[in-house]
Amino acid sequence: MHTIQGAASNGGGGSILRQMLRKLWADHVFWTRLYIVSALGNLPDKSVVLQRLLRNQDEIGKVLEPFYGSSATHLLVQLLKQHILLAGKLIEALRRNDIAGSQKLDTDWKTNADEISAFLARINKNISIETMRPMMREHLKLTASEVGARLAGDFAREIQFFDNALMQSMQMADYLTSVTAKFTPSSSLAMRG
């Protein structure tokens, strides 16, 4: 992965980093979709799918580690995994029609998204919190809409929300590529490790 950082600092790694982040964010949206289907259907594969979705967060961390260091990416991966686990609990609460539980989990999920945005802005001054936070919130909105449409049995809208989530994830990947490719340790509060 260090070759990605070196190539990015020389101007050539942006396309490699972009390809990797786009693939990982697309994977994130696909595995999230599979988890939504499995969890709402209470299918026996839901825990296996959730584990694969959690592994995606480790994969994102491995791509970003050469830029931000092991300490910062470890903390980021923990926030990302918390994001997935909260989403999983929220989907389960919605499946059980637990309104009070789902409202609390939705608030916690949004708080976590804001924490991810703030953390990214803290470790890389090129990341604008004013850009990152709305991107994360839109990601949550599209995922929640996908869940809501599935629960309502509106499968055509569910697929539309999935398509929109996939497109939005590419925008997020491209933004993260652009700010990460410009990153230098001296221009950040990154915790090197």
N, C-alpha and C positions, 0 to 999 in steps of 0.2 A: 504494500500500500504506500510505502514511502515514495515510490516512483510516481504515484499520482500527485502527491504534494509537490515533488520536485518539478514535474511537468506543469503543474498549475502555476507555480511561481515563475516559470519560464514562459508562460502564456499558452502552453500546449495541452495542459491537463484538464482544462475546463470541459472539453468534449468527453474525455474519459470519465471524469467525475459526474458530468451531466448524465451520461448513459447509465452509470451505476446508481445514482440517486433516483433517476426516473424508473429504473427497473425495481428498485427497492420500494419506492412509493406506490408503484403499480401493484407490486406484491402485497403491500399493506392493504390496499383497497380490495384486492381479490380475496385475500385471506379473511379480511373483515366481513366481506359478503358471505363467504362460505360459513363463517362462524354465525352470522345472523340467521342464515337458513337452518343450520344445525341446532342452534340454541332455541330458536322460536319453534322449531319442530320437535324439540326435545329428543334429538337423534342421538344414538349411542356414540357417534364420533365427535361430539361437541368438545370434549376435553382434549382430544388429540388435535383438533383444529385450533383450539385456543393455544395449545403449546406451540404449534407452528407459527401462529400469529405473534406470540411472544418472542420466538426465535428471530423473527423479522426485525425486532428492535435491536437485538444483538448485532445483526448484519448491518443495520444502519450505523450503529456505533463503530463497527470495524472499519467502515469506509471513512468515517469522520475522525477517527483516532489519530491518524498521521497529522492532521491539521490542528486539533485541539488538545492532544495529549490524552494519556490514559485516565487521569483523575477526572478531568472535565467530561470526557465521553462516558466514563462509568456513571457519573451522576446523571448525565443526560439519558442514558439507557434506563436507569432506575425510574426517572420521570416518565419515559415512554412506556415502560412496562406497567407503571401505575395507571397510565392512560388506558392501556388495553384491559387491565383487570377491572378498572372502574366501568368501562364500557361493557364488559362481560357481565358484571353484576347488575348494571342498569338494564341490559337486555333480559336477563333472568327475571328481574323485578317486573318488567313490562309484560313478560310472558305470563307471570302469575297474577297480573292485574293488581299489583301492589302499588297503588297510587302514591301513598306517603313515602314509601321506600324509594320509588323511582324518582320522585321529586328531589329528595335529598341526594341521591346518587347523581342526578343530572347536574345539580349545583356543584357537587364535588368534582365531576368530570370537567365542567367549565373552569373551575378554579385550577385544576391540574393543567388544562390547556393554557391558561394564562401563565402558570408557573413555567411551563415549557418555553413559552414565548419569551418571558423575562430572562430565563436562564440562557437561552440562545443569544439574546441581545447583550447579556452581561459577558459572555465568553468571546463574542465577536462584535466589535463596535460597528462593523459594516451592516449588522442586522438591525433594522429599525423595528422597534416594538410596535410602532404605529402601522407597520406593514405586516409583521408576523402575527400579532394577536388577531386581527380580522381574518387572516388566512386560516389560523387554527380554529377560530369560531365557525367559519364557513365549513370547514372539514366536519366539525361536530354537527352542524345543522344538516348537512347532506346525509351524514350517517344516520342521524335520528330520523330524518324524513324517509330514508330507505326502510328503517325498522317500522316506522308508523304505517307506511304503505303496505308492507308485508303483513302486519297485524290486521290491517283492514281488508286484506285479500285483493288489493289493487295492484296486481302484479305488473301491469304495464307501467304504472307510475313508479313502482319499485325499481324497475329496470332503468327508467329515465333518471331516477335519482342516483343509481349506481353509475350510469354513464357520466353524469355530471360530477360525481365524486372522483371518478377516474380522471376526467379532464382537469379538475381543480387540483388533484394531487400532482399532475404534471407541472402546473403553474408553481406549486409549492416547491417541487424538486428543482425547477429552473431558478427560482429565487434563491434557494439555499445553495445551488451551484454557484450562482453569480457572486454571492457574498462570501462563500467559502474559498473560492478561487482567488479572491482578493486578500484573503486573510494572511496576516503575518503575526507571529507571536508578540512582537513589540507593539502592535496596534490593538492589543486586547488585554483583558483581564483573565485570559485563559489560565487554567490551573494545569501546569505542565506536570507530567508524571511518567 
